[in-house]
Amino acid sequence: MKKLLLLFTAFIGFTALAQEKPVQWTFSTINEGGKQYLQCKALINKEVQLLSTAANPGLEGVKTSFEFDSNSVKKLSGIPISDNTSILIKSAALNNAEVQVYTDSVTWKQAILVSKGDSFRIKGNINYYTLKGDQVETFSEPFSKQFIEEDSPANSVGNTNKAAGHSILGWLIAGLIAGLIGFLTPCVYSLVPVTVSLFLKRSKTPEQGRKSALFYSFSIVVIYTLVGILSVLFVPQSTWNTISTSWGFNIFVFLLFVIFGISFLGAFEISLPASWATKLDSKSSFGSYSGIFFMALTLVVVSFSCTGNFVASLLGIASKTNKWAAIIGMTGFGLGLALPFTLFAFFPSWLKEISKPGGWQNSLKVSLGILELALAMKFLSNADVQWGTYFFSRDIYLSLWIALFAFLSIYLLGGFRMKQDSELPKNDWDKAYIPIPRFFFALASLAFTIYLIPGLWGAPLNKISGLLPPYGTQEYTGATMSSSKPVDKATTYTIQPTKYYNDLIRNESAAAKNAELVTFFDYDEAMAAAKEQGKPLMIDFTGIVCPNCREFENRVWTQPEVMDRMKNKFVVASLFEDFTAELPDAEKIFSPLLDKKLETVGDRYKELSMKLTGGISQPNYVFLNHTGSKLADKGYGYDDIQKNGPSDFVKHMDQVLENFRKK
């Protein structure tokens, strides 16, 4: 468990120490005499020598070497050639062996085979050794350069505008629900009787006991709010966006949910080192309110064994939306975790009910374990989509969910027992029976299982579309099987969507697919098509891993009046802000808005979102005329549709069309 905590800390760590390298590298592409080269220039610090690429007798491998990936090797011609002559020295660090080294600077040129129409990338690492006095060190420097017949210029469009305010209520509710679920976990739930009884027994009056419980709950909320504030202050929004949409983060949370889920099923117990809780608990004797605060901190630390996965996923997903989402989300989580403690303090008679021994507590634990395994599938699906493998298709995902919720239904109906379960209660005739609450939970689980089954044949399942893999990963749909010939959706467009089309078409929504909507995935192509068609451009800032985007698409795009306007009155561009395809070298420029160098297509669209809306949020709809100017004062996002409904989006589109005609 300690290793898991350290891994979690690494994912939300605020700083990383970087080792200063004694050689500064720059990489470029050059054309000499009609031939193209990868040029690698090394600027060597004073008092440092860089070993050459020459082999040194008795020191096999101790040299500078170029390592290219398998695809790059096919495009190489010859070996890297340096423009400087190395010198021979005796090195005390290498037992006075004679070695070839460079000082000050050296440039290598690697010839590249480029044919007409080629567009490819050369990737690899330079592994090198340096000498400084009697010290020898080794380093590695990665490189990645694109070779194309003609680089396209970087595109810069749009203007800056302040982002529309985002509703905090949704994230507060999301955090509250996550906190209430966290409260039901055994790490927290089992502490309620002891904690509340302690306040009531130590207090001179019931009123004082309730005040202590209120401050205890308030302290829990403050601690989790501080976690959200610290994450916002020290981790930039763009970094959280990158973290939460990265395959590494999603695999990490997937493993957390799987480990905790299996633990809840009774395979093993997870607990933090007892010394951590003991040290914090010892502080609880210092003063009245300070002691209560440290009791709350003890709960937060001890309960991490069960709540860590909720905190990690909530922080990662909320923080990429805006800074307030993370803070309010964590405040809501603290409220959900703390609220029951207050209620039990004000209604102590309830403690008798939850303190009764019985098997229902373990049944609740097992049920939560099954739900955690189901949630784990979502994060595995996110990673699969980011990898672009699409192995974990919508069909496989739904099959696992159907199996898990069918398993839960049978379990709640008493079909079998898990390791730590007791027998079901018995009636007056000594026969086991299903308690009424358990029956209704089983009924809900069974109904949900039945609801999922049509999804195996391509049903959109709009109510939970945000939790499912992209509709385009479905291996079998009734529509696909019944169609004898695929329809060319872009027949009315001279300029057709081609750029990134094959990479992103799987992420097209079910509504767009069924309506045969022409969707562009590149801004430049979409703007050119908008000019050709004489229509305004509708930009859908979206994400491959974006539950809210899928919910918006399936709730709003499916409305006939919305889809009719999208198909006939707009040119639509879906710009995926988490798309990791590498940009051409000429477009890898520093962005002051993001405070980083643009490396991927997603980075480029994050910058565009910042220019047009002043923030990064998904989904966000922005409408432009043919000069790149906005046709509405603000974007239209998830919060707007939550407050106003699909009909309001239709009004917004009509107002945009009116503004377009006026301009």
Beta strands, then each sheet from edge to edge (+ up, - down):
strand 1: 23-32
strand 2: 35-44
strand 3: 49-51
strand 4: 65-68
strand 5: 76-82
strand 6: 87-91
strand 7: 97-102
strand 8: 105-112
strand 9: 119-132
strand 10: 135-148
strand 11: 519-520
strand 12: 537-542
strand 13: 571-576
strand 14: 590-591
strand 15: 596-597
strand 16: 620-624
strand 17: 636-637
sheet 1: 1+ 2- 8+ 5-
sheet 2: 4+ 9- 3+ 7- 6+
sheet 3: 4+ 9- 10+
sheet 4: 11+ 13+ 12+ 16- 17+
sheet 5: 14+ 15-
end
